[in-house]
Amino acid sequence: MTGKVVIDEDSWPLVVFEMHGTIPEEEWLRLFDSYDRFYALRQRFAIVNDTSGLDTVPSAKARKMISDNAKRHEPMSERWVVCSCVVITNALMRGALKAITWLNEPAYPLHHTANRLDAVQLAVEALGAEGLVVDPKAIAGASSLR
């Protein structure tokens, strides 16, 4: 199944990227283009990347594109991203990602969780520690799959 990324910014300053199927390269580019829009707001925000709906691991070409875009965004990410919480339901994949990020540590705190509710909770707590509040109704919406 050709995949898609649902970008939910209705809970700002909490942004949820929900991934479904097998994500084509142009969809990964759309995801990274959205970061430019968020950085232009010049406000701190937290990210939940929910990968639980992915059918496959991104291709080698897509992984390189993701890595290149992450490096390109690093100065802005360091300034504006409070944290990123990645939902990975597979424990083996969570361990592999942790190992990768030990070698290439991002410019912001990165958390790996087994479910979306934990990811949203971590992100909301990190935002709260900076005095940023997310509406409780928005938290409920961000905690559920689209």
N, C-alpha and C positions, 0 to 999 in steps of 0.2 A: 504494500500500500504506500502510495506517495504520501509523504508526511507534511506536517505543517507545524508552525510555532504560533501559539496563541499568546499574544502580548496583552497582559492585563495591567493597566496602570490606574484603574479605578480606585485603588487603595493607597494612592500616593501619600506618603513617600515610600510605600512598599510596592515594588513592581514584581509581577509574577510572569515568568516565561514558562508556558506549558507546552511540552513537546510531544507530538503524536506521530506514529508510523516511522517511516524512513525519510529523514529530512533531506531534501535536495539542497545542493549548494546555494542556489539563489535564495532559499529560505533562511539559511544561515546568514547570508549577507543582509537580508532584511532585518534579522534580529540585531546584528551589529550596527546597522544604520539607525535603529531605534535608540541606541545608546547616545548617539550624537544629539538627538532631540532632548534626551534627559539631561545630558551635560549642559546644554544651552540654557536650561532652567536655572543653573547655578545654585542648586539646592542639594543637600545631602539626601541620599536614598539608599534603601536596602533592596536586595534582589533575592528572589526564590526562583531557582531553575529546577523545574519539575521534569525529570527525565523518565518518570515511571511509565509513560506512554510510548516510549521509543521501542521500535521493533528491532533495530539494529544499532550497532556502534557506528558513529560517523566514519565514512571512508577515510583513507589516508590523505587524500586530497582535501577533504573537508576538515580533517583534524589540523592540517597545516594552515588552512585558511583561518580556522578558529584561533590557532596559536598566533598567527601573524596579526590578526585583528586585535587580539588581547594585548599584544606588545604595543601596537599602534595607540591603543586606548589607555595604556598604563598611566601616563601622567594625569589624565583626567579621572581615571578610576581611583587613583590614589587620593585625589582631592575630594571627589563627590560620592564614592561608594562607601557606605558604612560597613557593610558586610555582604557576602553572598552565601546563600544556603542552597546546596545542591541535593535534591532528592534522588537517591539511587536505591531502588528496592533490592537489588542483588548485592549481597554482602561481599562477594568476590570482586565485583566491579567497584564497590565503595573502597575496598582495600587497595585496588589498583590505582584509583584516582588519588587516594591519599599519598601513595608512593610517588606518583608523578608530581604532585604539588609540593612534596618535600624537596624535590630537585628544582622545581621552577615555582617558587613561592610567589603568589600574586601580591599586588600592592595593597591589598585590603584583607581583613579576616575572612577565611573561607571555612565553612562548616559543611559536613556531609551528614545527611540524615537518611533514615530508612523510610520516612513518610512525610507527607506534605504538612500535616499538622505541626510536627516538631520543627520543620523548617520555618514555617510562618511564625511560630512562637519564638524561635531564636532570633529571627529578623526583627520582630516587634520589640523584643527585649533590647536588642542592640540599638534600635532607633530610640527607644525610651531612655537609654543611658546617655544619649546625646540631647535629651529634651524634646525629641520629635515624637509626635503622637499620631497614631493611626486610629481612625474611628472604629469602635467595636463592631459595627455592622459591616464595615469594609473588611475587617479581619475575618469574620465569618465567611464572607464571599471569597476571600483569597484562600481560605482553607479548603474550599471544595473544588473539585474538578469541573471543568467546563465541558 
